[in-house]
């Protein structure tokens, strides 16, 4: 495919695996609908390897007797995220030159 369009991050952030998957599905559905199944190639350029943890707190009556606060506060794994830097590509779509407006719109919707 001669055309390659990149979806680039403009700030330093953490993107969850769910957000990356939702963006991929949105982009894919739009491109299949308007370009055809065999007319493009999507590549995810960042992968969620960083594990996010959460230290769950109780908020009911008498919770101060049951929990230890910040003592031993290493939390349980909640999910995975991808750490993204400024200017780092998140997604790349390759296609034919005639589908350039559709590819740009698909990436805009995936945002």
C-alpha positions as CSV (number, residue, x, y, z in Angstrom):
1,X,0.0,0.0,0.0
2,X,1.5,3.4,-1.0
3,X,-0.3,5.6,1.6
4,X,0.5,5.4,5.3
5,X,-1.3,7.6,7.9
6,X,-0.2,7.7,11.5
7,X,-2.3,8.4,14.6
8,X,0.1,10.3,16.9
9,X,-0.2,11.2,20.6
10,X,0.0,14.9,21.5
11,X,0.6,14.4,25.2
12,X,2.3,12.1,27.7
13,X,-0.4,9.8,29.0
14,X,-1.4,6.2,29.8
15,X,-3.8,4.5,27.4
16,X,-5.7,1.5,28.8
17,X,-5.9,-1.8,26.9
18,X,-9.7,-1.2,26.7
19,X,-9.2,2.2,25.1
20,X,-6.7,0.9,22.6
21,X,-9.1,-2.0,21.6
22,X,-12.1,0.4,21.3
23,X,-10.1,2.7,19.0
24,X,-8.9,-0.3,16.9
25,X,-12.5,-1.6,16.5
26,X,-13.9,1.8,15.6
27,X,-11.3,2.4,13.0
28,X,-11.6,-1.1,11.6
29,X,-15.4,-1.0,11.3
30,X,-15.4,2.4,9.5
31,X,-12.7,1.3,7.0
32,X,-14.4,-2.1,6.3
33,X,-17.6,-0.2,5.6
34,X,-16.2,2.5,3.3
35,X,-13.0,1.0,1.8
36,X,-13.6,-2.8,1.7
37,X,-12.1,-5.6,3.7
38,X,-8.9,-6.1,1.6
39,X,-8.1,-2.4,0.9
40,X,-6.2,-1.4,4.1
41,X,-3.9,-2.6,6.9
42,X,-4.0,-1.4,10.5
43,X,-1.0,-1.8,12.8
44,X,-1.2,-1.0,16.5
45,X,2.1,0.7,17.4
46,X,1.9,0.7,21.2
47,X,1.2,-2.2,23.5
48,X,-0.2,-2.2,27.0
49,X,2.6,-3.8,29.1
50,X,2.4,-1.6,32.2
51,X,0.2,-3.0,35.0
52,X,-2.0,-0.6,37.0
53,X,-2.7,-1.5,40.6
54,X,-5.5,-0.3,43.0
55,X,-5.5,-0.3,46.8
56,X,-9.2,-0.8,47.5
57,X,-10.6,1.1,50.4
58,X,-13.9,0.5,52.3
59,X,-16.4,3.3,52.7
60,X,-19.0,1.8,55.0
61,X,-19.7,2.3,58.7
62,X,-17.0,0.8,60.9
63,X,-14.5,0.5,58.1
64,X,-11.7,1.9,60.2
65,X,-11.7,-1.3,62.3
66,X,-11.4,-3.5,59.2
67,X,-8.8,-1.9,57.0
68,X,-5.2,-0.8,57.5
69,X,-5.2,2.5,55.5
70,X,-1.9,3.0,53.7
71,X,0.0,0.3,55.6
72,X,1.0,-2.3,53.1
73,X,-0.6,-0.4,50.3
74,X,0.8,-2.4,47.4
75,X,-2.5,-2.9,45.5
76,X,-4.0,-5.7,43.4
77,X,-3.7,-5.6,39.6
78,X,-6.6,-3.7,38.0
79,X,-5.6,-3.6,34.3
80,X,-2.8,-2.9,31.8
81,X,-1.9,0.4,30.1
82,X,0.4,1.6,27.4
83,X,2.6,4.5,28.4
84,X,2.6,6.9,25.4
85,X,5.0,9.8,24.9
86,X,4.5,13.0,22.9
87,X,4.8,12.4,19.2
88,X,4.7,8.6,19.6
89,X,2.5,6.8,17.0
90,X,-0.4,4.9,18.4
91,X,-1.9,3.4,15.2
92,X,-0.8,3.3,11.6
93,X,-3.1,2.6,8.7
94,X,-1.8,1.7,5.2
95,X,-4.0,2.0,2.2
96,X,-4.3,3.2,-1.4
97,X,-4.1,6.9,-2.2
98,X,-7.7,7.1,-3.3
99,X,-8.9,6.2,0.3
100,X,-7.0,9.0,2.0
101,X,-10.1,10.9,3.3
102,X,-11.7,7.7,4.6
103,X,-8.5,6.7,6.5
104,X,-8.2,10.2,8.1
105,X,-11.9,10.1,9.1
106,X,-11.5,6.6,10.6
107,X,-8.5,7.7,12.7
108,X,-10.4,10.8,13.8
109,X,-13.3,8.6,14.9
110,X,-10.9,6.3,16.8
111,X,-9.7,9.3,18.8
